[in-house]
Amino acid sequence: MRKLGLLMVFCAVITACGKDNSSGIPVASVQLNLPMTDPRISKLNSIGGAVFLDLNQGYTGSVAGLVLYHGTGGIVAFDRCSSYQPELKHAVVSDGSGFNALDTYSGSKFSLQDGSPTKAPATKSLRAYYVYVDGSQVLHVTN
């Protein structure tokens, strides 16, 4: 079981390293450390679970908050700042489908799996952050 967890962490890190963060979203230092038992992130304990965190929910950094998603390849994290006119710092929200995040300002949608735009006018992905769960079952999100 532990080997599976380490494999998932490794895959998540490798996937995040390949992300193109030329989204225009400002760079912000992010530091989130929460035990997987924290009720704020309990939805991440199952595949398909998504959590949208505001800036005041126990971590530092990001531009407009964090969206965390437990996909088939592990947990991924993105800045909630929409890549469409990022200078406005509009935070994406759940579109209710469980698969996409929605920028209510522009109508743009983004895949929760990889942050890529799934509906125009956005053409760039959400800014991705590094994610890993350590041996003590603490979720870490950094950049």
Backbone bond lengths (Angstrom), bond angles and torsions (degrees), N, CA, C in turn:
res aa  C-N    CA-C-N  psi(-1)  N-CA   C-N-CA  omega(-1)  CA-C   N-CA-C  phi
1 M - - - 1.449 - - 1.527 110.23 -
2 R 1.330 116.30 -41.46 1.457 120.37 -179.56 1.531 110.46 -65.02
3 K 1.340 116.62 -38.06 1.461 120.63 178.94 1.523 110.52 -63.85
4 L 1.331 116.83 -37.98 1.462 120.59 178.00 1.519 110.03 -63.63
5 G 1.334 116.74 -41.57 1.465 120.80 178.56 1.512 111.78 -63.01
6 L 1.331 116.26 -42.91 1.459 120.04 178.39 1.520 111.08 -65.42
7 L 1.331 116.70 -38.04 1.461 120.12 177.65 1.522 110.72 -63.54
8 M 1.334 117.02 -41.16 1.463 120.60 179.13 1.527 110.44 -64.31
9 V 1.326 117.20 -40.41 1.464 121.09 178.49 1.521 109.79 -63.72
10 F 1.321 116.51 -46.27 1.456 120.90 179.90 1.528 110.62 -59.02
11 C 1.337 117.00 -46.05 1.469 120.97 179.28 1.528 111.61 -61.71
12 A 1.329 116.38 -40.39 1.466 120.02 179.80 1.515 111.04 -64.96
13 V 1.342 116.69 -41.10 1.461 120.08 179.97 1.519 110.31 -66.82
14 I 1.319 117.19 -44.30 1.467 121.00 179.11 1.523 110.35 -61.74
15 T 1.319 116.83 -43.08 1.461 120.59 179.39 1.523 110.77 -63.76
16 A 1.318 117.23 -44.32 1.465 120.93 -178.87 1.518 111.39 -65.63
17 C 1.331 117.46 -33.51 1.461 120.49 -178.34 1.518 111.34 -65.56
18 G 1.324 117.76 -26.91 1.454 120.80 -178.27 1.517 114.00 -87.93
19 K 1.306 117.40 -0.14 1.462 120.00 -176.64 1.517 111.04 -72.04
20 D 1.319 115.73 139.46 1.454 121.34 175.01 1.517 106.72 -89.30
21 N 1.318 116.37 113.11 1.458 120.71 -179.19 1.516 111.73 -99.41
22 S 1.321 117.85 29.43 1.459 120.79 176.98 1.526 109.79 -86.41
23 S 1.320 115.68 46.71 1.453 122.57 -175.05 1.514 113.25 -82.99
24 G 1.329 116.88 -12.98 1.449 120.01 -174.33 1.515 112.26 86.08
25 I 1.324 116.92 -7.30 1.460 120.91 177.70 1.528 107.62 -71.73
26 P 1.330 117.60 129.88 1.470 119.47 -179.26 1.525 111.80 -55.78
27 V 1.314 116.21 150.34 1.458 121.63 177.83 1.521 108.35 -82.18
28 A 1.312 116.17 132.38 1.462 121.73 177.27 1.516 108.20 -135.15
29 S 1.307 116.89 141.58 1.459 121.55 177.24 1.527 108.68 -73.45
30 V 1.329 116.43 127.04 1.463 120.97 -177.40 1.523 109.74 -119.54
31 Q 1.327 115.94 135.59 1.458 121.42 176.72 1.526 108.27 -145.63
32 L 1.331 115.96 103.98 1.464 121.67 177.09 1.515 107.71 -124.51
33 N 1.319 117.08 128.55 1.461 123.47 177.28 1.524 107.14 -136.80
34 L 1.322 116.95 106.96 1.459 120.85 -179.22 1.527 109.93 -134.97
35 P 1.328 117.49 138.53 1.463 118.94 174.01 1.531 109.18 -65.63
36 M 1.316 115.77 144.96 1.464 119.58 -179.95 1.524 111.77 -63.06
37 T 1.325 118.18 -13.31 1.464 122.39 177.17 1.530 112.42 -85.20
38 D 1.352 117.49 -5.40 1.465 121.08 -179.83 1.532 108.81 -63.11
39 P 1.332 117.94 127.60 1.475 120.74 -178.07 1.528 113.94 -58.98
40 R 1.341 117.46 -26.15 1.467 120.04 -179.49 1.518 112.19 -65.62
41 I 1.320 117.48 -24.09 1.463 120.03 -177.73 1.528 112.09 -120.34
42 S 1.318 117.63 19.39 1.466 121.28 -176.30 1.529 112.81 -59.68
43 K 1.324 118.00 -27.31 1.470 120.27 179.17 1.527 112.10 -65.38
44 L 1.327 117.22 -18.74 1.462 120.66 -179.15 1.522 112.63 -77.84
45 N 1.323 117.50 -4.62 1.458 120.50 179.28 1.521 112.71 -76.57
46 S 1.323 117.38 -5.44 1.469 119.83 176.26 1.522 109.87 -134.58
47 I 1.323 115.21 149.37 1.466 120.97 179.34 1.528 108.97 -61.52
48 G 1.322 115.47 134.70 1.462 121.56 -179.07 1.519 113.14 96.11
49 G 1.326 116.58 -5.30 1.465 120.21 -179.75 1.519 111.17 -79.08
50 A 1.328 116.31 137.36 1.463 121.88 179.40 1.525 109.54 -129.37
51 V 1.332 115.08 143.46 1.458 121.89 179.14 1.523 107.93 -132.34
52 F 1.318 116.53 130.70 1.467 122.67 177.17 1.522 107.26 -111.09
53 L 1.334 116.47 111.34 1.465 121.71 -178.02 1.521 111.01 -101.95
54 D 1.324 115.58 136.20 1.460 121.49 173.36 1.521 108.45 -83.76
55 L 1.317 116.50 168.56 1.457 121.60 -178.02 1.521 113.68 -62.95
56 N 1.316 118.68 -22.09 1.463 120.91 -174.90 1.534 112.66 -100.24
57 Q 1.328 117.82 25.76 1.459 119.17 -175.30 1.527 113.24 -110.70
58 G 1.316 117.54 48.39 1.444 121.12 169.28 1.518 117.24 87.45
59 Y 1.298 118.81 26.51 1.459 120.60 175.60 1.513 108.57 -152.23
60 T 1.312 116.08 168.80 1.453 120.57 178.62 1.515 109.92 -113.12
61 G 1.300 115.00 150.32 1.454 121.53 173.95 1.510 115.00 92.59
62 S 1.302 115.22 -170.00 1.471 129.71 -173.85 1.526 109.16 79.80
63 V 1.307 115.38 166.60 1.462 121.12 -178.83 1.524 110.35 -92.30
64 A 1.341 116.41 -46.02 1.464 119.66 -175.94 1.525 112.78 -134.53
65 G 1.321 117.45 20.09 1.457 121.01 -177.02 1.521 110.02 107.42
66 L 1.326 115.98 -178.80 1.458 121.38 -178.47 1.517 111.07 -122.91
67 V 1.322 115.89 146.41 1.460 121.62 167.53 1.522 105.88 -118.09
68 L 1.329 115.25 127.52 1.457 122.95 178.80 1.518 107.70 -115.27
69 Y 1.325 116.25 139.39 1.464 120.36 -177.56 1.519 109.56 -140.95
70 H 1.323 116.62 133.33 1.462 121.22 176.69 1.521 108.18 -98.11
71 G 1.321 114.87 95.73 1.461 120.98 178.32 1.515 111.25 -93.01
72 T 1.304 116.50 -174.70 1.461 121.17 -178.89 1.525 112.03 -66.01
73 G 1.319 117.86 -22.99 1.462 121.49 178.91 1.514 113.56 -94.72
74 G 1.306 118.64 4.81 1.456 122.53 -178.36 1.515 111.04 118.01
75 I 1.310 116.03 -166.08 1.464 121.67 -177.61 1.524 109.16 -90.36
76 V 1.329 115.56 134.69 1.458 122.22 176.73 1.526 108.16 -121.89
77 A 1.336 115.81 158.97 1.464 120.99 -179.13 1.518 109.77 -137.97
78 F 1.329 115.61 139.24 1.457 122.42 178.58 1.519 108.88 -136.37
79 D 1.340 115.11 154.60 1.455 119.85 171.03 1.518 107.09 -71.33
80 R 1.315 117.26 141.88 1.460 120.90 178.83 1.524 112.25 -75.77
81 C 1.323 118.91 -7.77 1.455 122.27 179.49 1.525 109.72 -67.28
82 S 1.316 116.62 122.91 1.459 121.29 178.59 1.520 110.65 -64.22
83 S 1.327 116.34 142.75 1.467 120.27 177.53 1.526 111.50 -80.70
84 Y 1.324 117.46 -6.88 1.466 120.63 174.37 1.525 107.29 -88.56
85 Q 1.320 116.61 115.80 1.459 123.62 -175.44 1.539 110.78 50.67
86 P 1.340 116.26 59.98 1.468 120.32 -174.90 1.521 114.25 -61.46
87 E 1.321 117.21 -21.39 1.465 119.53 178.71 1.528 111.72 -63.03
88 L 1.339 117.69 -19.98 1.464 121.61 177.66 1.527 112.50 -81.10
89 K 1.316 116.57 -15.28 1.468 124.44 176.41 1.530 113.41 56.52
90 H 1.335 116.51 41.35 1.465 120.67 175.88 1.516 109.47 -73.93
91 A 1.317 117.13 127.92 1.464 122.43 -179.97 1.522 110.22 -85.77
92 V 1.341 115.82 131.32 1.460 120.00 176.09 1.524 108.84 -74.65
93 V 1.325 115.07 155.42 1.463 122.96 179.47 1.527 107.73 -130.52
94 S 1.302 117.06 170.71 1.457 120.54 175.66 1.525 109.08 -66.93
95 D 1.326 116.18 139.77 1.470 118.63 175.91 1.528 111.25 -89.58
96 G 1.328 116.82 2.09 1.455 121.68 177.51 1.521 113.94 90.66
97 S 1.336 117.94 -12.22 1.461 120.96 -178.05 1.526 112.32 -83.20
98 G 1.336 116.55 -22.52 1.452 120.52 -174.51 1.517 113.19 85.64
99 F 1.338 116.93 -0.32 1.462 121.15 -177.82 1.518 113.39 -119.94
100 N 1.334 117.39 -18.48 1.461 121.32 -174.01 1.520 112.30 -134.70
101 A 1.333 114.06 155.40 1.458 122.39 169.97 1.522 106.90 -106.64
102 L 1.312 117.26 146.97 1.464 123.27 -174.69 1.518 111.08 -120.38
103 D 1.329 115.06 132.85 1.464 121.58 169.87 1.532 104.98 -92.84
104 T 1.319 117.23 105.43 1.468 120.71 -175.52 1.528 112.10 -68.37
105 Y 1.325 117.26 -19.97 1.466 121.30 179.19 1.527 110.92 -71.58
106 S 1.331 116.37 -49.33 1.471 120.33 -174.79 1.522 114.11 -102.20
107 G 1.324 117.73 -17.99 1.458 121.09 -174.39 1.523 112.68 86.90
108 S 1.328 117.55 -0.25 1.468 121.08 178.33 1.517 109.90 -64.83
109 K 1.343 115.46 148.74 1.460 121.45 175.26 1.515 108.84 -126.38
110 F 1.347 114.47 151.08 1.458 121.91 -178.10 1.520 109.50 -133.51
111 S 1.327 116.13 139.83 1.458 121.75 177.13 1.528 109.60 -67.16
112 L 1.320 116.77 132.28 1.455 120.13 175.24 1.527 110.87 -74.55
113 Q 1.322 117.26 -20.13 1.463 121.87 -179.53 1.532 112.09 -68.04
114 D 1.355 116.35 -43.94 1.466 118.95 -176.09 1.530 114.37 -137.88
115 G 1.325 118.29 2.97 1.463 121.85 177.12 1.512 115.20 80.51
116 S 1.329 117.70 0.37 1.468 120.65 -177.80 1.523 111.52 -73.73
117 P 1.338 117.00 150.52 1.468 119.44 178.85 1.522 110.58 -70.00
118 T 1.327 115.98 135.95 1.465 121.11 177.81 1.527 111.63 -114.84
119 K 1.324 116.58 -9.56 1.461 121.49 177.81 1.524 108.78 -148.57
120 A 1.323 116.48 132.34 1.467 123.60 179.86 1.531 109.29 -66.66
121 P 1.317 116.90 160.81 1.450 128.30 17.78 1.534 115.52 -87.98
122 A 1.322 120.32 -8.32 1.462 120.51 -179.92 1.523 110.17 -63.39
123 T 1.322 115.81 140.55 1.467 121.19 178.67 1.527 111.75 -124.05
124 K 1.334 117.43 -4.43 1.456 121.50 -178.71 1.521 110.15 -120.37
125 S 1.321 115.40 153.26 1.463 122.04 -179.28 1.522 112.12 -73.23
126 L 1.321 115.12 161.17 1.457 121.45 171.12 1.525 108.47 -68.65
127 R 1.335 117.34 153.61 1.464 121.16 178.32 1.528 109.17 -70.47
128 A 1.329 115.92 125.43 1.465 121.97 -179.83 1.522 110.88 -92.22
129 Y 1.330 115.88 149.26 1.453 122.57 175.47 1.526 109.15 -122.17
130 Y 1.333 116.03 159.90 1.457 121.81 178.47 1.525 109.62 -76.87
131 V 1.346 115.55 139.84 1.456 121.30 -178.22 1.524 108.93 -133.93
132 Y 1.335 116.29 136.36 1.457 119.95 168.56 1.512 109.39 -153.03
133 V 1.327 114.82 153.91 1.454 122.18 174.99 1.517 106.11 -113.43
134 D 1.340 116.54 121.99 1.466 119.71 -176.27 1.530 111.16 -81.95
135 G 1.329 115.50 179.48 1.462 121.48 -177.67 1.512 113.98 -63.89
136 S 1.336 116.88 -19.65 1.469 121.12 176.65 1.518 112.43 -90.03
137 Q 1.334 116.27 9.91 1.465 123.04 -179.26 1.527 111.71 61.77
138 V 1.339 115.52 43.15 1.456 121.60 173.76 1.523 107.50 -108.96
139 L 1.335 115.94 128.31 1.456 122.82 178.45 1.518 108.02 -82.24
140 H 1.336 115.97 130.54 1.462 122.41 178.27 1.534 108.34 -121.50
141 V 1.320 116.89 130.44 1.472 122.67 174.45 1.516 106.58 -125.85
142 T 1.344 116.20 124.81 1.457 121.63 -178.94 1.521 109.61 -144.52
143 N 1.327 115.75 176.11 1.467 119.96 171.97 1.510 109.24 -131.47
